[in-house]
Amino acid sequence: MNYLVDTNAWIGFLEGRTSFSPAIRAIMLYENWACTISIASIWEAAIKVGLGKLLLAYDLEKDLPRILEENGFSILSVELEDAAGVKDLPPHHGDPFDRIQIVQARRRGLKILSHDSLLDRYDIERIG
């Protein structure tokens, strides 16, 4: 199975937080070869870091690529079809980063690792 990892999940995992789902942690530990992180998710984290709403122990630009590679995670680019596909989503969720990830997961048949139960309103499989 292949997974798209939501922002809070990969940040929590890399920081060693225990506050998120044991199921997500297990998948990220043991099935990391199948875990993908959207570039949109990294963009979301960068915005939060820039605004001072998120503090990370590593630099997103300098350190994150190496950290992701060491943990077996791949990065998923946003394609034109992903961006344009957002227009067809019902307005269940207002977060643009989550919306693009929903489209990415749908187009690629990925399950989403996220604690956000609003994602359940879409026809994707969420593990939380």
N, C-alpha and C positions, 0 to 999 in steps of 0.2 A: 504494500500500500504506500502511496505517496501523500505527503502532507504539506500544507502551506501554513507556516507558523506566524501567528499574529504578533504584533509589536510587543505587547505586554508579556507574552509567553517567551520570546527569545531573550528579551531583556532580563526577565526574571530568572531564566535558566542560566544565562551567562553570569549573572550576579550571585547565583547560588541561593536565591530566595526559595523558601519552602512554603510560601503562602499561596502557591497556585497548585492546581490539580496534580495529584500523584500520577494519573493516567497520562497527562501531557508530559510530565517529567520522564516517565518510563519510556515513552515513545522517543523523546529527544535523546535519551541516553542510549537506548538499544536499537533504535531504528533511524539514527541520525543521518544515515546515507540516503534516506528518503525524505528528509526535511528540507524545505525550500523557504527562503525568506524573500519577500517581494521588495524590490527597490523602493516601492511606495512606502513600505513599512520603515525602511531606513530613512527615507525622506521625512516621514512623520517624526521619528526620533530626533533627527537633526533640527527640525523646527523647534521641538520642545527643549532641546539642549540650548539652542540659540536664544530662546526666550527665558531661560533660567528655570523652566518648569521640570526639567529632568537633569539629574546629575549622574554621569557615568564615570566609572573608574578607568575608562579607556577612551581613546580618541576614535570617533566614528570613521574618519578618513584614513588615519594612519594605522590604527590597530585592528579595527573591525574586520577587514578582509582576511587577515591572518588568523584571527580568532575563529571566524566562521569556518575557514578551511581546516583548522586544527580540530574542530568539532564535527567535521563532515557535512556541514550545511552548504547548500548551493544558493546562489542569488538568482532571482527571477526578474527579468526586465519587464517593463510595461510596454506592451505592443499597441499599435494603433487600434486593433480590434478590442483590446482590453479597455482602452480609454473611451472609445466610441460606444462600447457595450454598456457602459454605466447608464446611458440614456434610457435603456429598456428596463432598468430595475424599478420595482415599486419603491415608494419612499418610506420604507420601514425604518431605515437607518440613515441618519443625516451625516455621519462621519465620512468624508470623501475617501479617506485612506481605507476604511473598512469596505466601502462600496467597490473600490477598484479591486480589492483582494477577493471580494465575492465573485466578481466577474472572472478574475484570473483562476480562481478555484473551479468555477463552473466550466470554463473553456478547456481546462486541462484535466478535469476529473479528479481534483485533489480534495482531500478532507482538510478542514481548517482546525488548527489547534488554537483555541481561544476560550477565555472565560466569558466572553460577551454573548449572553443568551439572546440578544436581539438578532443575531445572525441566524437563529433557528427559524426565523420568519421567511427565509429564502430557501430555495430548493438545493441546499448543500448539506453535507454532513459535517457537523461540528463536534469535536471532541473537547470537552471542557472539564 
